[in-house]
Amino acid sequence: MINISVSHIDAGIKLCLDNTENILQSNLYILEHNMFHTRNLELVLYYYALEEYGKAIKLKQDKDIAIQKKRKIITPGWWYKHDSKILAVREKHSNKLDILNKGIYFSIKEKLKLLLPNTKTC
């Protein structure tokens, strides 16, 4: 089980947001330069970025609860649950992700460009 000091959560959130942006930027670069002729890598990187962003959202939620309950440490039970982090992104950006997921008309590149500006904060 992982224990995180509330005083360190902001640094973790920033790291997750930085990771998200770096992964999305890398993925865009790969797509724009047609570096690979497969969509497998782009899809894996897209979901990896979503998971990092979801981790930032979940950390922020846990921090808010910890502060409210005057706790100094959190023990995130969701840490190893990939679906939980993806669900956090879906809940935060439900209307945008629903639009993206309903149509095959959106390429991964379009999804990345729509999500990127929203990953600066959680």
C-alpha positions as CSV (number, residue, x, y, z in Angstrom):
1,M,0.0,0.0,0.0
2,I,1.2,3.5,-0.8
3,N,1.1,6.3,1.7
4,I,1.5,9.9,0.5
5,S,2.0,12.9,2.8
6,V,-0.5,15.6,2.0
7,S,2.3,18.1,1.9
8,H,3.8,16.2,-1.1
9,I,0.6,15.8,-3.1
10,D,1.0,19.1,-5.0
11,A,4.4,18.0,-6.3
12,G,2.8,14.7,-7.4
13,I,0.0,16.4,-9.1
14,K,2.5,18.7,-11.0
15,L,4.5,15.7,-12.0
16,C,1.4,13.9,-13.3
17,L,0.3,17.0,-15.3
18,D,3.8,17.5,-16.7
19,N,3.9,13.8,-17.7
20,T,0.5,14.1,-19.3
21,E,1.6,17.1,-21.4
22,N,4.9,15.5,-22.4
23,I,3.2,12.3,-23.5
24,L,0.6,14.1,-25.5
25,Q,3.2,16.4,-27.1
26,S,5.3,13.3,-28.0
27,N,2.3,11.6,-29.4
28,L,1.4,14.6,-31.5
29,Y,5.0,14.7,-32.8
30,I,4.9,11.1,-33.8
31,L,1.6,11.5,-35.6
32,E,2.6,14.8,-37.4
33,H,5.8,13.3,-38.6
34,N,4.3,10.0,-39.6
35,M,7.1,8.2,-37.7
36,F,5.3,4.9,-37.5
37,H,2.8,3.2,-39.8
38,T,0.7,1.8,-37.1
39,R,-1.8,3.3,-34.7
40,N,-0.9,0.9,-31.8
41,L,1.8,3.2,-30.4
42,E,-0.4,6.3,-30.6
43,L,-3.3,4.5,-28.9
44,V,-1.1,3.2,-26.1
45,L,0.4,6.7,-25.5
46,Y,-3.0,8.3,-25.6
47,Y,-4.3,6.0,-22.8
48,Y,-1.1,6.4,-20.9
49,A,-1.6,10.2,-21.0
50,L,-5.2,9.8,-19.9
51,E,-4.1,7.7,-17.0
52,E,-1.5,10.2,-15.9
53,Y,-4.1,13.0,-16.1
54,G,-6.6,10.8,-14.1
55,K,-3.9,10.2,-11.5
56,A,-3.6,14.0,-11.1
57,I,-7.3,14.4,-10.8
58,K,-7.6,11.6,-8.2
59,L,-4.7,13.0,-6.2
60,K,-6.4,16.4,-6.1
61,Q,-9.6,14.8,-4.9
62,D,-7.8,12.9,-2.2
63,K,-6.0,16.0,-1.1
64,D,-9.2,18.0,-0.8
65,I,-10.7,15.2,1.3
66,A,-7.6,14.9,3.5
67,I,-7.6,18.6,4.2
68,Q,-11.3,18.6,5.0
69,K,-10.8,15.7,7.4
70,K,-7.5,17.1,8.7
71,R,-5.5,14.1,7.7
72,K,-1.7,14.3,7.1
73,I,-1.4,11.2,4.9
74,I,-3.5,9.6,2.2
75,T,-3.5,6.0,1.1
76,P,-4.9,5.9,-2.4
77,G,-6.6,2.6,-3.0
78,W,-7.0,3.4,-6.6
79,W,-3.2,3.7,-7.3
80,Y,-2.9,0.4,-9.3
81,K,-6.4,0.6,-10.8
82,H,-6.1,1.8,-14.4
83,D,-9.9,2.1,-14.9
84,S,-10.3,4.3,-11.9
85,K,-7.9,6.9,-13.3
86,I,-9.5,6.8,-16.8
87,L,-12.9,7.1,-15.2
88,A,-11.7,10.2,-13.3
89,V,-10.9,11.9,-16.6
90,R,-14.2,10.8,-18.1
91,E,-16.1,12.3,-15.2
92,K,-14.2,15.6,-15.3
93,H,-14.5,16.0,-19.1
94,S,-17.5,13.9,-19.8
95,N,-19.1,16.0,-22.5
96,K,-15.8,16.4,-24.4
97,L,-14.8,12.8,-24.2
98,D,-18.3,11.6,-25.1
99,I,-18.1,13.7,-28.3
100,L,-14.7,12.2,-29.0
101,N,-15.6,8.6,-28.3
102,K,-18.9,8.5,-30.1
103,G,-17.5,9.1,-33.5
104,I,-14.9,7.3,-35.5
105,Y,-14.5,10.6,-37.3
106,F,-12.1,11.8,-34.7
107,S,-8.5,10.7,-35.1
108,I,-6.2,10.2,-32.2
109,K,-4.5,13.4,-33.3
110,E,-7.7,15.4,-33.0
111,K,-8.4,13.9,-29.6
112,L,-4.9,14.9,-28.4
113,K,-5.3,18.5,-29.6
114,L,-8.7,18.7,-27.8
115,L,-7.4,17.3,-24.6
116,L,-4.0,19.0,-24.4
117,P,-5.2,22.5,-23.4
118,N,-7.3,20.9,-20.6
119,T,-4.4,19.1,-18.9
120,K,-2.7,22.2,-17.4
121,T,-4.7,21.9,-14.2
122,C,-6.9,19.3,-12.6
